[in-house]
Structure formats: structure tokens, C-alpha cells
Amino acid sequence: MGRALRARAQGRHTDKLGEALAALDPDLLDYADGFIFGSVWTGPDLPFEDRMLVAITALAATGQTAQLGNYLHGALQDGIPPARIKEALKMLVVYVGFPTAITALATFDAVAAKYATSED
């Protein structure tokens, strides 16, 4: 179940991302699939789409733009409406500040533009 949820969250590049984690340390991929996407992401009280929005805003709020981009790809590939994602990122202005929100929105726009013109 963990690997399938990781693939859904990270989109079609999940294999490359998994290989990158395993290259750093094989345990990291096990942690991701077993704990993060095996335990944290499988609770019954929060739907997958909401979990994606939490992950996206948390990554954006902490300035993790590389991982944010991966999750944005996954969210758009999974069919989460772009307007919903953008609206969540706009809320960062109030809670973490303008510069962080602008960076997150720029990352979103760059990723979303790929889906407006192509599939990769």
C-alpha cells in the first residue's frame, strides 16, 4: 500500500525519486513506503486529496521547493484541480509571509504550465 500511495503522491516520476532516496540510503525508501506512505498517509479520517494539500502547503511553508514540485506534479496528475492547489498556496501569505507564498506560487505556476502545454 505504501509504495502505491507514494506513486500517487509523487506522480509518474516516483521511480526516479525512489531511486534517489535509496541511493542516499536504502533505509530511506523503506521509511517512505513503510512509515510515511504506509502509516501516516493511510489514516481513515482524511481523504487523499486533503493529505496532498497538507503536504503541499507544508512543503511550501518550509521552503522545500524541490519536493514541492514533485508533489505538485503528483497532485495535478492525480486530478486535483489546479485552482484548489493555488488557493491553498495563496493562504500562505497570511500564515508564513509574502516571500514564501510568492516562491510557492511561482513553483506552482512553473509546474502547472507543463500540464497546460504537454504531459511531461
C-alpha positions in Angstrom: 0.0 0.0 0.0 2.8 2.4 0.9 4.5 2.3 -2.5 1.2 2.8 -4.3 0.4 5.9 -2.2 3.9 7.2 -2.8 3.4 6.7 -6.5 0.1 8.5 -6.4 1.5 11.4 -4.4 4.7 11.8 -6.4 3.3 11.1 -9.9 4.9 9.4 -12.8 8.5 10.2 -11.6 8.1 8.2 -8.4 10.6 5.5 -9.6 13.3 8.2 -10.1 12.5 9.7 -6.7 12.6 6.3 -5.0 16.0 5.5 -6.6 17.3 8.8 -5.4 16.2 8.1 -1.8 17.7 4.5 -2.0 20.9 5.9 -3.4 21.3 8.1 -0.3 20.5 5.2 2.0 18.3 2.1 1.2 16.5 2.6 4.6 15.1 5.9 3.4 13.0 4.3 0.7 11.7 1.8 3.3 10.9 4.6 5.7 9.0 6.5 2.9 7.0 3.4 1.8 6.5 1.9 5.3 6.1 4.8 7.6 5.2 7.9 5.6 3.0 6.4 2.9 2.3 3.2 4.9 1.2 4.7 8.2 0.9 8.5 8.0 -0.9 8.6 4.7 -3.4 5.8 5.3 -5.5 7.1 8.2 -9.2 6.8 7.7 -10.2 10.3 8.6 -8.5 12.4 5.9 -9.0 11.8 2.2 -6.0 11.5 -0.1 -6.7 14.9 -1.8 -6.7 16.7 1.6 -3.5 14.9 2.6 -1.9 16.2 -0.7 -3.0 19.7 0.1 -1.5 19.4 3.6 1.8 18.1 2.2 1.9 20.7 -0.5 1.3 23.6 1.9 3.8 22.2 4.5 6.5 21.8 1.9 5.8 25.3 0.6 5.8 26.8 4.0 9.1 25.3 4.9 10.7 26.3 1.6 11.2 22.8 0.3 10.7 23.8 -3.4 12.2 20.7 -5.0 9.9 18.3 -3.1 7.1 20.8 -3.5 7.5 20.5 -7.3 7.3 16.7 -7.0 4.1 16.8 -5.0 2.6 19.4 -7.3 3.2 17.1 -10.3 1.6 14.2 -8.4 -1.4 16.3 -7.4 -2.0 17.5 -10.9 -1.5 14.0 -12.4 -4.0 12.7 -9.8 -6.6 15.2 -10.9 -6.6 17.7 -8.0 -8.0 20.9 -9.5 -5.2 23.5 -10.1 -7.4 26.2 -8.7 -7.8 24.4 -5.4 -4.0 24.0 -5.1 -3.4 27.6 -6.0 -5.9 28.8 -3.5 -4.2 26.8 -0.7 -0.9 28.3 -1.6 -2.3 31.8 -1.7 -3.2 31.3 2.0 0.5 31.1 2.9 0.7 34.9 2.5 -1.2 35.2 5.8 0.5 32.4 7.7 4.1 32.3 6.6 4.6 35.5 4.7 4.6 37.0 1.3 8.1 35.8 0.1 7.4 32.2 0.9 3.9 32.4 -0.7 5.4 34.0 -3.9 8.1 31.3 -4.2 5.4 28.6 -3.7 3.1 30.2 -6.3 6.0 30.6 -8.8 6.8 26.9 -8.3 3.1 26.0 -8.8 2.9 28.2 -12.0 6.0 26.5 -13.5 4.6 23.0 -12.8 1.1 23.9 -13.9 2.4 25.4 -17.1 3.8 22.0 -18.1 0.3 20.5 -17.9 -1.2 23.3 -19.9 1.2 22.5 -22.8 2.3 18.9 -22.5 2.1 15.7 -20.5 5.6 15.8 -19.0 
